[in-house]
Amino acid sequence: MSPTPHPADPARILKTCGDQRSRRRYPIMLEVEYTMNRRRVYGSARTLNISSGGVLFEVNHLLPASGPITLVLNWPILLDKVCPLKLVIDGHIVRNEGNRIAIRIKHHEFYTTGAPSLTALFSEKMLADQERFLKPQKTASATKGKAG
């Protein structure tokens, strides 16, 4: 006769109380750019693992405990073995443990490399702002001399 397992049997507890995530996580380290609060907070980080429902990543700077966030990852697999891809993820921070941030994915989409990175978008905007402010402004006296 085999012994009946005790309700507090460690093997039974591990079977029933193990990792309760509904989706499998894949350990993958990729460079990631992020933005929050309509581009007021942005930076770079590194993923630790990804599932179809969330991402765990490490940051160099402290982030808010919760809130919407957008991640841009350089996907490691080429489309048709020739075209680099970017994975853009919109999500929400669900856990913040210092420099480790966990997000729940709300939406994701792949783009070919024609989609600019967040850093490129910020650089282009800053250049456009500089050009706009450095252009000489037309004055009323300058326009009077030309009319006539």
C-alpha atoms as a printed R data frame, in Angstrom:
    type eleno elety resid chain resno      x      y       z
1   ATOM     1    CA   MET     A     1  0.000  0.000   0.000
2   ATOM     2    CA   SER     A     2  1.491  3.348  -1.034
3   ATOM     3    CA   PRO     A     3  1.426  6.208   1.430
4   ATOM     4    CA   THR     A     4 -1.216  8.862   0.915
5   ATOM     5    CA   PRO     A     5  0.414 12.256   0.301
6   ATOM     6    CA   HIS     A     6 -0.068 14.713   3.116
7   ATOM     7    CA   PRO     A     7 -1.891 17.933   2.142
8   ATOM     8    CA   ALA     A     8  1.291 19.910   2.962
9   ATOM     9    CA   ASP     A     9  3.511 17.609   0.859
10  ATOM    10    CA   PRO     A    10  6.158 19.856  -0.875
11  ATOM    11    CA   ALA     A    11  5.923 17.932  -4.157
12  ATOM    12    CA   ARG     A    12  2.166 18.483  -4.244
13  ATOM    13    CA   ILE     A    13  2.564 22.186  -3.427
14  ATOM    14    CA   LEU     A    14  5.104 22.664  -6.239
15  ATOM    15    CA   LYS     A    15  2.787 20.967  -8.732
16  ATOM    16    CA   THR     A    16 -0.196 23.119  -7.801
17  ATOM    17    CA   CYS     A    17  1.512 26.407  -6.870
18  ATOM    18    CA   GLY     A    18  4.351 26.632  -9.370
19  ATOM    19    CA   ASP     A    19  4.656 29.415 -11.916
20  ATOM    20    CA   GLN     A    20  1.027 30.285 -12.570
21  ATOM    21    CA   ARG     A    21  1.569 32.409 -15.669
22  ATOM    22    CA   SER     A    22 -0.745 31.363 -18.442
23  ATOM    23    CA   ARG     A    23  1.833 32.040 -21.177
24  ATOM    24    CA   ARG     A    24  5.291 30.607 -21.641
25  ATOM    25    CA   ARG     A    25  8.175 33.071 -21.179
26  ATOM    26    CA   TYR     A    26 11.198 32.962 -23.466
27  ATOM    27    CA   PRO     A    27 14.527 34.199 -22.118
28  ATOM    28    CA   ILE     A    28 15.830 36.617 -24.734
29  ATOM    29    CA   MET     A    29 18.131 39.603 -24.360
30  ATOM    30    CA   LEU     A    30 17.449 42.359 -26.859
31  ATOM    31    CA   GLU     A    31 18.169 46.061 -26.822
32  ATOM    32    CA   VAL     A    32 14.947 48.020 -26.424
33  ATOM    33    CA   GLU     A    33 13.970 51.683 -26.598
34  ATOM    34    CA   TYR     A    34 11.012 52.867 -24.544
35  ATOM    35    CA   THR     A    35  8.853 55.927 -24.224
36  ATOM    36    CA   MET     A    36  6.248 56.925 -21.650
37  ATOM    37    CA   ASN     A    37  3.958 59.855 -20.974
38  ATOM    38    CA   ARG     A    38  3.743 60.999 -24.559
39  ATOM    39    CA   ARG     A    39  7.531 61.030 -25.047
40  ATOM    40    CA   ARG     A    40  8.419 62.946 -21.894
41  ATOM    41    CA   VAL     A    41 10.222 59.873 -20.527
42  ATOM    42    CA   TYR     A    42 12.345 57.834 -22.884
43  ATOM    43    CA   GLY     A    43 15.454 55.708 -22.815
44  ATOM    44    CA   SER     A    44 16.987 52.377 -23.628
45  ATOM    45    CA   ALA     A    45 16.938 49.065 -21.803
46  ATOM    46    CA   ARG     A    46 17.470 45.326 -22.282
47  ATOM    47    CA   THR     A    47 14.849 42.596 -22.298
48  ATOM    48    CA   LEU     A    48 15.194 39.631 -19.956
49  ATOM    49    CA   ASN     A    49 12.249 37.559 -21.159
50  ATOM    50    CA   ILE     A    50  9.215 37.861 -23.414
51  ATOM    51    CA   SER     A    51  5.895 36.057 -23.664
52  ATOM    52    CA   SER     A    52  2.866 36.666 -25.837
53  ATOM    53    CA   GLY     A    53  1.331 38.559 -22.903
54  ATOM    54    CA   GLY     A    54  4.227 40.514 -21.408
55  ATOM    55    CA   VAL     A    55  7.841 41.635 -21.324
56  ATOM    56    CA   LEU     A    56 10.336 41.793 -18.457
57  ATOM    57    CA   PHE     A    57 13.210 44.220 -19.018
58  ATOM    58    CA   GLU     A    58 16.013 46.010 -17.175
59  ATOM    59    CA   VAL     A    59 16.422 49.788 -17.214
60  ATOM    60    CA   ASN     A    60 19.273 52.078 -16.178
61  ATOM    61    CA   HIS     A    61 16.974 54.768 -14.767
62  ATOM    62    CA   LEU     A    62 14.010 54.526 -12.423
63  ATOM    63    CA   LEU     A    63 10.601 54.461 -14.074
64  ATOM    64    CA   PRO     A    64  7.145 55.126 -12.615
65  ATOM    65    CA   ALA     A    65  5.473 52.238 -10.767
66  ATOM    66    CA   SER     A    66  2.694 52.049 -13.353
67  ATOM    67    CA   GLY     A    67  1.481 53.649 -16.534
68  ATOM    68    CA   PRO     A    68  1.365 53.167 -20.287
69  ATOM    69    CA   ILE     A    69  4.621 52.453 -22.090
70  ATOM    70    CA   THR     A    70  5.773 51.803 -25.659
71  ATOM    71    CA   LEU     A    71  8.733 49.522 -26.430
72  ATOM    72    CA   VAL     A    72 10.629 49.271 -29.730
73  ATOM    73    CA   LEU     A    73 12.795 46.158 -30.187
74  ATOM    74    CA   ASN     A    74 15.113 45.211 -33.027
75  ATOM    75    CA   TRP     A    75 13.739 41.755 -33.820
76  ATOM    76    CA   PRO     A    76 16.521 39.146 -34.167
77  ATOM    77    CA   ILE     A    77 14.920 37.297 -37.101
78  ATOM    78    CA   LEU     A    78 14.852 38.701 -40.624
79  ATOM    79    CA   LEU     A    79 11.689 38.789 -42.714
80  ATOM    80    CA   ASP     A    80 12.214 36.478 -45.704
81  ATOM    81    CA   LYS     A    81 15.816 36.118 -44.483
82  ATOM    82    CA   VAL     A    82 16.684 39.605 -45.795
83  ATOM    83    CA   CYS     A    83 14.607 42.345 -44.170
84  ATOM    84    CA   PRO     A    84 15.263 43.518 -40.577
85  ATOM    85    CA   LEU     A    85 12.196 44.036 -38.412
86  ATOM    86    CA   LYS     A    86 11.233 46.164 -35.434
87  ATOM    87    CA   LEU     A    87  8.669 44.980 -32.909
88  ATOM    88    CA   VAL     A    88  6.632 47.848 -31.440
89  ATOM    89    CA   ILE     A    89  4.785 46.980 -28.229
90  ATOM    90    CA   ASP     A    90  2.199 49.112 -26.467
91  ATOM    91    CA   GLY     A    91  1.644 48.025 -22.912
92  ATOM    92    CA   HIS     A    92  1.181 48.937 -19.287
93  ATOM    93    CA   ILE     A    93  3.654 48.617 -16.412
94  ATOM    94    CA   VAL     A    94  2.314 46.003 -13.989
95  ATOM    95    CA   ARG     A    95  5.398 45.504 -11.802
96  ATOM    96    CA   ASN     A    96  8.370 47.708 -10.960
97  ATOM    97    CA   GLU     A    97 11.179 46.187  -8.893
98  ATOM    98    CA   GLY     A    98 13.897 48.840  -9.032
99  ATOM    99    CA   ASN     A    99 15.601 48.374 -12.377
100 ATOM   100    CA   ARG     A   100 13.375 45.443 -13.467
101 ATOM   101    CA   ILE     A   101 10.108 46.401 -15.128
102 ATOM   102    CA   ALA     A   102  7.304 44.026 -16.148
103 ATOM   103    CA   ILE     A   103  4.670 45.124 -18.634
104 ATOM   104    CA   ARG     A   104  1.442 43.584 -19.897
105 ATOM   105    CA   ILE     A   105  1.184 43.783 -23.688
106 ATOM   106    CA   LYS     A   106 -1.931 45.522 -24.995
107 ATOM   107    CA   HIS     A   107 -0.943 45.676 -28.670
108 ATOM   108    CA   HIS     A   108  2.066 44.701 -30.757
109 ATOM   109    CA   GLU     A   109  3.028 45.161 -34.379
110 ATOM   110    CA   PHE     A   110  6.022 44.350 -36.559
111 ATOM   111    CA   TYR     A   111  7.492 46.959 -38.907
112 ATOM   112    CA   THR     A   112 10.212 46.719 -41.495
113 ATOM   113    CA   THR     A   113 13.262 48.851 -40.752
114 ATOM   114    CA   GLY     A   114 11.681 51.715 -42.655
115 ATOM   115    CA   ALA     A   115 10.046 52.620 -39.321
116 ATOM   116    CA   PRO     A   116 12.379 55.041 -37.525
117 ATOM   117    CA   SER     A   117 13.583 54.358 -34.010
118 ATOM   118    CA   LEU     A   118 12.469 56.587 -31.163
119 ATOM   119    CA   THR     A   119 15.964 58.066 -30.987
120 ATOM   120    CA   ALA     A   120 15.801 59.003 -34.674
121 ATOM   121    CA   LEU     A   121 12.363 60.565 -34.220
122 ATOM   122    CA   PHE     A   122 13.606 62.691 -31.317
123 ATOM   123    CA   SER     A   123 16.742 63.717 -33.262
124 ATOM   124    CA   GLU     A   124 14.693 64.723 -36.319
125 ATOM   125    CA   LYS     A   125 12.296 66.751 -34.170
126 ATOM   126    CA   MET     A   126 15.157 68.533 -32.410
127 ATOM   127    CA   LEU     A   127 16.813 69.382 -35.756
128 ATOM   128    CA   ALA     A   128 13.527 70.711 -37.145
129 ATOM   129    CA   ASP     A   129 13.022 72.845 -34.032
130 ATOM   130    CA   GLN     A   130 16.562 74.226 -34.297
131 ATOM   131    CA   GLU     A   131 16.122 75.088 -37.982
132 ATOM   132    CA   ARG     A   132 12.827 76.800 -37.267
133 ATOM   133    CA   PHE     A   133 14.330 78.940 -34.506
134 ATOM   134    CA   LEU     A   134 17.527 79.746 -36.431
135 ATOM   135    CA   LYS     A   135 15.747 80.963 -39.584
136 ATOM   136    CA   PRO     A   136 15.710 84.759 -39.862
137 ATOM   137    CA   GLN     A   137 12.232 86.098 -39.237
138 ATOM   138    CA   LYS     A   138 10.663 88.457 -41.790
139 ATOM   139    CA   THR     A   139 10.008 91.879 -40.352
140 ATOM   140    CA   ALA     A   140  7.429 94.438 -41.415
141 ATOM   141    CA   SER     A   141 10.128 96.800 -42.776
142 ATOM   142    CA   ALA     A   142 11.644 94.037 -44.912
143 ATOM   143    CA   THR     A   143  8.303 93.284 -46.540
144 ATOM   144    CA   LYS     A   144  7.566 97.014 -47.212
145 ATOM   145    CA   GLY     A   145 10.730 97.414 -49.264
146 ATOM   146    CA   LYS     A   146  9.832 94.486 -51.490
147 ATOM   147    CA   ALA     A   147  6.272 95.593 -52.140
148 ATOM   148    CA   GLY     A   148  6.156 98.308 -54.714
